[in-house]
Amino acid sequence: MDLSTSNFSTILMDNVKTMLGHDNFPTILLYTPSVKVLCSIIFLILLLYWLFFIPLNWTWYKDQWGDYSNDKGINCNSKRSAINRLRSTRRIGAKELPPPYPNGWYGILESSKLRAGESKHISCLGEQFIVFRSQAGEVYILDAYCPHLGANLSKGGRVIGDNIECPFHHWSFRGSDGMCTNIPYSNNIHSSTRTKKWTSTEVNGFIFLWYNVEESEVPWNIPKSVGVAKDELIYLGRNEFYVNCHIQEIPENGADLGHFQAIHDDNVICGYWNQKRSIFSRLGYHNWTASWNRTDLSHVAELKINHTFDLFGKFKCFRMNVIGKQIGPSYVHLILNSPTFGDVEIFQTIIPVEPLVQKVIHRFYSTRKMAPIMKFFVFAESVMFQRDMNIWNHKQYRSNPMLVLEEAPLKKFRKWYAQFYTVNSKTFQVANNHDW
């Protein structure tokens, strides 16, 4: 028995040595039937794992300020270069702009981006924040700069319990109220030694900050998604964009019912620019009917959309009903129901990085079995959003636009949205001089 095993091992090793010494060993190995089957199985497993378990992350930092007719643009490879590019654009219609920072909740950071014991520096709304999570999982938001000598608490600061320790002199500030709780070299801590604490909440995958120049205003509640809270719907993807416009322009799109057919009728395979020239334009087109109305809650408006895809202009398919809840000035909860695909929920937040630079994030949730299809959903929604960006990045804000009777929802929207501006809101001119 030992002899036969030894002979088999010797023969096997001789064959391996012969193959390894062969000039075409990779080719021989590739065309070995068992290896081909094994590679195919590994590829299939990896593909299925990607389809079902890897969320799609679509980020877009390309700004197209070039000549569209010649398809010339500038490709920005980072967030920084994209924002700098946006800064350099002309301030179109600046004199007519409303205040750039409306009052309300802002989803300034995704929950998944902040681990326990970690801090982040966030610059937005004309303010500088430090967001940190205690080891117990609680999230706190304070002014980023230490009131002592101005060190940035997020750059080298340590999270200790529910406190953030300054990297400069190790002063500690409590997240719950901003009070200074420790100065290593002094026992004389006055009750006025504190930094500003900002109201925050964490819901639906985002960390929200309450921004309101009228300090007497009480924050409204942000409704939780039942499906997400019960883990019936799981996170399956996101996208992220930077847009050069006033924050109001983005949610205003929901009330601009006429733009759906003008901008979004061409099928998504055609892309986001020069869709009519695409060889895929004959596949069919999207059909939209929409309505926009206020709700019983003063800070909530509702957009309803019915969608079908007309395949080759003849066969109606991919029916989908959408309800979009605009909650305050910057947050939208979209609920999609399709007889074909089931339920999908999308959460959109807008973050005013600067007066005319908006960071927009969408997070997509559905069931695990929907994961492969959700990758197409992320792609499709991203293409549709980029079509709107082509307009926003170049348009002029009109405070008194010429409207026809059928555009009454636009007037209703502006009247509704005006509630988020108050007498003490920073004007664009003040915010622009301060922030830029």
C-alpha positions as CSV (number, residue, x, y, z in Angstrom):
1,M,0.0,0.0,0.0
2,D,2.8,2.4,0.9
3,L,4.6,1.5,-2.2
4,S,1.7,2.3,-4.6
5,T,1.1,5.6,-2.8
6,S,4.7,6.5,-3.1
7,N,4.7,5.6,-6.8
8,F,1.6,7.7,-7.4
9,S,3.1,10.7,-5.6
10,T,6.3,10.4,-7.6
11,I,4.4,10.2,-10.9
12,L,2.2,13.1,-9.9
13,M,5.1,15.3,-8.9
14,D,7.0,14.4,-12.2
15,N,3.9,15.5,-14.2
16,V,3.6,18.8,-12.3
17,K,7.3,19.5,-12.8
18,T,7.0,18.8,-16.5
19,M,3.9,21.1,-16.8
20,L,5.6,23.9,-14.8
21,G,8.6,23.7,-17.0
22,H,6.5,23.9,-20.1
23,D,6.4,27.3,-22.0
24,N,2.6,27.1,-22.4
25,F,1.8,26.0,-18.8
26,P,-0.8,28.8,-18.2
27,T,-2.5,27.8,-21.5
28,I,-2.5,24.1,-20.6
29,L,-3.8,24.9,-17.1
30,L,-6.6,27.2,-18.5
31,Y,-7.8,24.6,-20.9
32,T,-7.8,21.7,-18.4
33,P,-11.5,20.9,-18.1
34,S,-11.5,20.6,-14.3
35,V,-9.8,24.0,-13.9
36,K,-12.2,25.6,-16.3
37,V,-15.2,24.3,-14.3
38,L,-13.6,25.5,-11.1
39,C,-12.9,29.0,-12.4
40,S,-16.5,29.2,-13.7
41,I,-17.9,28.2,-10.3
42,I,-15.7,30.7,-8.5
43,F,-16.7,33.5,-11.0
44,L,-20.4,32.6,-10.6
45,I,-20.1,32.6,-6.7
46,L,-18.3,36.0,-6.8
47,L,-20.9,37.4,-9.2
48,L,-23.8,36.2,-7.1
49,Y,-22.2,37.6,-3.9
50,W,-21.7,41.0,-5.6
51,L,-25.3,41.0,-6.9
52,F,-26.9,40.1,-3.6
53,F,-24.5,41.4,-0.8
54,I,-22.5,44.3,-2.1
55,P,-24.4,47.7,-2.2
56,L,-23.8,49.8,-5.3
57,N,-22.1,53.1,-4.5
58,W,-22.6,55.7,-7.4
59,T,-20.6,58.9,-6.8
60,W,-20.3,61.6,-9.5
61,Y,-17.8,64.4,-9.4
62,K,-17.8,65.2,-13.0
63,D,-19.0,68.7,-13.8
64,Q,-19.9,69.6,-17.3
65,W,-19.3,73.3,-17.8
66,G,-17.8,72.8,-21.2
67,D,-19.5,72.9,-24.6
68,Y,-22.1,70.2,-24.5
69,S,-22.6,70.2,-28.2
70,N,-19.0,69.0,-28.5
71,D,-19.3,66.8,-25.4
72,K,-16.4,68.6,-23.7
73,G,-16.4,68.7,-19.9
74,I,-14.1,68.7,-17.0
75,N,-13.6,65.5,-15.1
76,C,-13.1,66.0,-11.4
77,N,-11.6,63.0,-9.7
78,S,-12.3,64.1,-6.1
79,K,-14.8,65.9,-3.9
80,R,-12.3,68.7,-3.3
81,S,-11.8,69.4,-7.0
82,A,-15.5,69.2,-7.7
83,I,-16.3,71.7,-5.0
84,N,-13.5,74.1,-6.1
85,R,-14.8,73.9,-9.6
86,L,-18.3,74.8,-8.4
87,R,-16.9,77.7,-6.4
88,S,-15.4,79.2,-9.6
89,T,-18.7,79.3,-11.5
90,R,-20.6,82.6,-11.9
91,R,-23.3,83.4,-9.4
92,I,-26.2,83.5,-11.8
93,G,-29.2,85.5,-10.5
94,A,-27.6,86.1,-7.1
95,K,-29.6,89.2,-6.4
96,E,-32.9,87.3,-6.5
97,L,-31.8,84.3,-4.4
98,P,-33.6,83.5,-1.1
99,P,-31.6,82.9,2.0
100,P,-29.2,79.9,1.3
101,Y,-29.8,78.1,4.7
102,P,-33.5,77.5,5.4
103,N,-34.6,76.3,8.9
104,G,-35.1,72.6,9.5
105,W,-33.5,69.2,9.8
106,Y,-30.4,68.4,7.7
107,G,-29.0,64.9,7.3
108,I,-25.4,66.0,7.5
109,L,-23.8,62.5,7.8
110,E,-24.7,58.9,7.0
111,S,-24.8,56.7,10.1
112,S,-22.6,54.1,8.6
113,K,-19.8,56.7,8.2
114,L,-19.4,57.1,12.0
115,R,-18.3,54.2,14.2
116,A,-18.3,54.1,18.0
117,G,-15.5,56.2,19.4
118,E,-15.0,58.1,16.2
119,S,-15.4,61.8,15.3
120,K,-15.9,63.7,12.0
121,H,-15.5,67.3,11.0
122,I,-18.5,68.5,8.9
123,S,-18.5,71.9,7.2
124,C,-22.0,73.0,6.0
125,L,-24.7,75.6,6.6
126,G,-22.0,78.3,7.1
127,E,-21.0,76.4,10.3
128,Q,-18.2,74.0,11.4
129,F,-19.3,70.9,13.4
130,I,-17.8,68.0,15.1
131,V,-19.9,64.9,15.0
132,F,-18.9,62.1,17.4
133,R,-20.3,58.8,18.5
134,S,-19.7,57.6,22.1
135,Q,-18.7,54.0,22.9
136,A,-22.3,53.4,23.9
137,G,-23.4,54.4,20.4
138,E,-24.9,57.9,21.1
139,V,-24.3,60.6,18.6
140,Y,-23.5,64.2,19.6
141,I,-22.8,67.4,17.6
142,L,-20.8,70.3,18.9
143,D,-19.1,73.4,17.4
144,A,-15.9,72.1,15.8
145,Y,-13.5,74.6,17.3
146,C,-12.5,74.6,21.0
147,P,-13.6,77.7,22.8
148,H,-10.2,77.7,24.6
149,L,-7.6,78.5,21.8
150,G,-9.5,77.4,18.7
151,A,-8.2,73.9,18.0
152,N,-10.3,71.7,15.8
153,L,-11.7,69.1,18.1
154,S,-12.1,66.5,15.3
155,K,-8.4,66.7,14.3
156,G,-6.7,64.5,16.9
157,G,-9.5,64.8,19.5
158,R,-10.3,61.7,21.5
159,V,-13.8,60.4,22.4
160,I,-13.8,59.5,26.1
161,G,-17.2,58.2,27.3
162,D,-19.7,60.8,26.1
163,N,-17.0,63.5,26.0
164,I,-14.7,64.8,23.3
165,E,-11.1,65.7,24.4
166,C,-9.4,68.6,22.7
167,P,-6.0,67.5,21.1
168,F,-4.4,70.9,22.1
169,H,-4.6,71.1,25.9
170,H,-6.9,68.0,26.7
171,W,-9.9,70.0,27.8
172,S,-12.9,67.8,27.7
173,F,-16.5,68.7,26.5
174,R,-19.6,66.7,27.2
175,G,-21.6,65.8,24.1
176,S,-25.0,66.1,25.8
177,D,-24.7,69.8,26.7
178,G,-21.3,71.1,25.5
179,M,-20.1,71.7,29.1
180,C,-16.4,71.5,29.8
181,T,-15.9,68.6,32.3
182,N,-12.2,68.5,32.7
183,I,-9.1,70.7,32.5
184,P,-6.1,68.6,33.4
185,Y,-4.1,71.4,35.0
186,S,-7.0,73.3,36.7
187,N,-9.8,72.8,39.1
188,N,-11.4,76.1,38.3
189,I,-13.9,75.3,35.6
190,H,-16.5,78.0,35.3
191,S,-20.1,77.1,34.4
192,S,-19.8,79.3,31.3
193,T,-16.9,77.2,30.0
194,R,-18.7,75.3,27.2
195,T,-19.0,75.0,23.5
196,K,-22.3,75.1,21.5
197,K,-24.2,71.9,21.5
198,W,-26.5,71.3,18.4
199,T,-29.7,69.3,18.6
200,S,-29.4,66.0,16.6
201,T,-31.2,62.8,16.0
202,E,-30.4,59.5,14.1
203,V,-33.0,57.9,11.9
204,N,-33.3,56.1,8.6
205,G,-29.5,55.8,8.1
206,F,-28.7,59.4,8.6
207,I,-27.5,61.7,11.4
208,F,-29.7,64.8,11.4
209,L,-28.8,68.2,12.7
210,W,-31.5,70.8,13.6
211,Y,-30.6,74.2,12.1
212,N,-32.8,77.1,13.0
213,V,-31.8,80.7,13.4
214,E,-34.9,81.2,15.6
215,E,-33.8,79.4,18.8
216,S,-37.4,79.3,20.1
217,E,-38.6,77.0,17.3
218,V,-39.2,73.4,18.5
219,P,-37.9,70.6,16.1
220,W,-40.5,68.5,14.5
221,N,-40.2,64.7,14.5
222,I,-38.7,62.8,11.6
223,P,-40.8,59.7,11.0
224,K,-39.0,56.4,11.0
225,S,-39.4,53.9,8.2
226,V,-41.1,50.9,9.7
227,G,-39.6,48.6,7.1
228,V,-36.1,49.8,7.8
229,A,-36.5,49.9,11.6
230,K,-37.7,46.2,11.6
231,D,-34.9,45.2,9.1
232,E,-37.5,44.1,6.6
233,L,-35.9,46.5,4.2
234,I,-32.1,46.5,4.0
235,Y,-29.6,49.0,2.6
236,L,-28.7,48.1,-1.0
237,G,-27.0,51.2,-2.4
238,R,-26.4,54.9,-2.5
239,N,-25.4,57.8,-4.8
240,E,-23.8,61.1,-4.1
241,F,-23.7,64.3,-6.2
242,Y,-22.5,67.9,-5.9
243,V,-24.8,70.5,-7.5
244,N,-24.3,74.1,-8.3
245,C,-27.6,75.8,-7.3
246,H,-29.6,77.1,-4.5
247,I,-31.1,74.5,-2.2
248,Q,-34.7,75.4,-3.0
249,E,-34.2,74.5,-6.7
250,I,-33.8,70.8,-6.0
251,P,-37.1,70.1,-4.0
252,E,-38.9,72.6,-6.3
253,N,-38.5,70.0,-9.1
254,G,-41.1,67.9,-7.5
255,A,-43.7,70.6,-7.9
256,D,-42.6,71.4,-11.5
257,L,-44.8,68.8,-13.1
258,G,-44.1,69.9,-16.6
259,H,-40.5,69.0,-16.5
260,F,-41.1,65.3,-16.1
261,Q,-42.0,64.7,-19.7
262,A,-39.5,67.2,-21.0
263,I,-36.5,65.8,-19.1
264,H,-37.3,62.3,-18.0
265,D,-39.3,60.7,-20.8
266,D,-36.3,59.2,-22.7
267,N,-35.4,55.8,-21.3
268,V,-32.6,55.7,-18.8
269,I,-30.4,53.5,-21.1
270,C,-30.0,56.7,-23.3
271,G,-28.0,58.3,-20.5
272,Y,-28.1,61.8,-19.1
273,W,-27.1,64.0,-22.0
274,N,-28.1,64.1,-25.7
275,Q,-30.6,61.3,-25.1
276,K,-32.3,61.8,-28.5
277,R,-29.1,60.8,-30.3
278,S,-28.7,57.5,-28.4
279,I,-29.2,54.3,-30.4
280,F,-31.3,53.1,-27.5
281,S,-33.9,55.8,-27.9
282,R,-36.2,53.5,-29.9
283,L,-36.5,51.0,-27.1
284,G,-39.3,53.1,-25.6
285,Y,-40.0,56.0,-23.2
286,H,-41.1,56.7,-19.7
287,N,-44.6,58.0,-19.1
288,W,-45.3,60.1,-16.0
289,T,-48.4,61.6,-14.3
290,A,-47.8,63.5,-11.1
291,S,-49.4,65.8,-8.5
292,W,-48.0,67.9,-5.7
293,N,-49.9,69.0,-2.6
294,R,-49.5,70.2,1.0
295,T,-50.4,67.9,3.8
296,D,-52.0,68.4,7.2
297,L,-48.6,68.8,8.7
298,S,-47.3,72.3,7.9
299,H,-43.7,71.1,7.3
300,V,-44.6,68.2,5.0
301,A,-45.6,68.2,1.3
302,E,-46.4,65.2,-0.8
303,L,-45.6,64.3,-4.4
304,K,-47.5,61.4,-6.1
305,I,-46.2,59.9,-9.3
306,N,-47.6,57.1,-11.5
307,H,-45.0,55.7,-13.9
308,T,-45.2,53.2,-16.8
309,F,-42.6,52.4,-19.5
310,D,-43.9,52.2,-23.0
311,L,-41.8,49.5,-24.7
312,F,-41.3,50.4,-28.4
313,G,-44.1,52.9,-27.8
314,K,-46.7,50.1,-27.7
315,F,-46.4,47.8,-24.6
316,K,-46.9,49.4,-21.2
317,C,-44.8,47.7,-18.6
318,F,-42.8,48.4,-15.3
319,R,-45.8,50.1,-13.7
320,M,-44.8,51.9,-10.5
321,N,-46.5,54.2,-8.0
322,V,-44.3,56.7,-6.1
323,I,-45.2,58.7,-3.0
324,G,-42.6,61.3,-2.1
325,K,-42.8,63.0,1.4
326,Q,-40.9,66.3,1.4
327,I,-40.2,66.8,5.1
328,G,-38.8,70.2,5.7
329,P,-36.5,72.0,3.3
330,S,-33.9,69.3,2.7
331,Y,-35.2,65.8,3.3
332,V,-37.3,63.5,1.1
333,H,-38.7,60.0,1.9
334,L,-39.7,58.2,-1.4
335,I,-41.8,55.1,-1.2
336,L,-42.0,53.1,-4.5
337,N,-44.5,50.3,-5.0
338,S,-44.4,48.1,-8.1
339,P,-46.5,45.0,-8.9
340,T,-43.3,43.7,-10.7
341,F,-40.6,44.6,-8.2
342,G,-42.3,45.1,-4.9
343,D,-41.5,47.8,-2.4
344,V,-38.5,50.2,-2.4
345,E,-37.7,53.1,-0.1
346,I,-35.3,55.9,-1.0
347,F,-34.1,58.6,1.4
348,Q,-32.8,61.9,0.0
349,T,-30.9,64.5,1.9
350,I,-29.5,67.8,0.7
351,I,-26.6,69.4,2.5
352,P,-25.7,73.0,1.7
353,V,-21.9,72.7,1.8
354,E,-21.8,76.4,0.8
355,P,-24.5,78.9,-0.4
356,L,-24.5,77.5,-4.0
357,V,-23.0,74.1,-3.5
358,Q,-25.4,71.3,-2.5
359,K,-24.3,67.8,-1.6
360,V,-27.1,65.4,-2.4
361,I,-27.2,61.8,-1.2
362,H,-29.8,59.1,-1.9
363,R,-29.9,55.8,0.1
364,F,-31.8,52.8,-1.3
365,Y,-33.6,50.1,0.7
366,S,-35.5,47.0,-0.3
367,T,-35.6,43.3,0.4
368,R,-32.5,41.0,-0.1
369,K,-34.1,39.3,-3.1
370,M,-34.4,42.7,-4.8
371,A,-30.6,43.3,-4.5
372,P,-29.7,42.6,-8.2
373,I,-32.6,44.7,-9.5
374,M,-31.7,47.5,-7.0
375,K,-28.4,48.0,-8.8
376,F,-30.3,48.9,-11.9
377,F,-32.6,51.2,-9.7
378,V,-29.5,53.0,-8.4
379,F,-28.2,53.5,-11.9
380,A,-31.6,54.6,-13.3
381,E,-32.3,57.1,-10.5
382,S,-28.7,58.5,-10.8
383,V,-29.2,59.0,-14.6
384,M,-32.5,60.8,-14.0
385,F,-30.9,63.0,-11.3
386,Q,-28.0,63.9,-13.6
387,R,-30.5,65.0,-16.2
388,D,-31.8,67.5,-13.7
389,M,-28.3,68.5,-12.8
390,N,-27.6,69.5,-16.4
391,I,-30.3,72.2,-15.8
392,W,-29.6,73.2,-12.2
393,N,-25.9,73.8,-12.9
394,H,-26.6,76.4,-15.5
395,K,-30.0,78.0,-14.7
396,Q,-30.9,81.3,-13.2
397,Y,-33.1,81.6,-10.2
398,R,-36.3,83.6,-10.9
399,S,-38.0,85.0,-7.9
400,N,-41.0,86.1,-10.0
401,P,-41.2,83.6,-12.9
402,M,-43.6,83.8,-15.8
403,L,-46.0,80.9,-15.2
404,V,-49.1,79.5,-16.9
405,L,-52.2,78.3,-15.2
406,E,-51.1,74.6,-15.4
407,E,-48.1,75.5,-13.3
408,A,-50.1,76.4,-10.2
409,P,-48.3,73.7,-8.1
410,L,-45.0,75.7,-8.5
411,K,-46.6,78.8,-6.9
412,K,-48.0,76.6,-4.1
413,F,-44.6,75.1,-3.5
414,R,-42.9,78.4,-3.2
415,K,-45.5,79.7,-0.8
416,W,-45.1,76.5,1.3
417,Y,-41.3,76.5,1.2
418,A,-41.2,80.2,2.3
419,Q,-42.1,79.1,5.8
420,F,-38.5,77.8,6.3
421,Y,-37.1,81.3,5.9
422,T,-37.5,83.7,8.8
423,V,-36.6,87.3,9.5
424,N,-33.2,86.3,11.0
425,S,-32.2,84.0,8.1
426,K,-28.8,84.9,6.6
427,T,-29.2,86.5,3.2
428,F,-27.3,85.1,0.3
429,Q,-25.0,88.2,0.3
430,V,-24.2,87.9,4.0
431,A,-23.6,84.1,3.8
432,N,-21.6,84.4,0.6
433,N,-19.3,87.0,2.1
434,H,-18.9,85.0,5.3
435,D,-18.4,81.5,3.7
436,W,-16.5,82.0,0.5
